[in-house]
Amino acid sequence: MVGLIDDKYTISAKAKFLGQIIAACFVVFSGFTIEFVTLPFSSEKIYLGIFSYILAVFLDCRYY
């Protein structure tokens, strides 16, 4: 949605970033989180705890 608005109107980078964070928060609050990360070449998992929400927001912002 932020991209569509940016195509029609010129908006600042700060406004785009804020829109992306808001959109990512909707995704996280709907239940999407990254609960753990598996290390490559190993079956060891690193559980993220509260940081799972933060990581999910910033990774979601990357794809909007």
Secondary structure, 3 states (H helix, E strand, C coil): CHHHHHHHCCCCHHHHHHHHHHHHHHHHHCCCCCCEEECCCCCCEEECCCHHHHHHHHHHHHCC
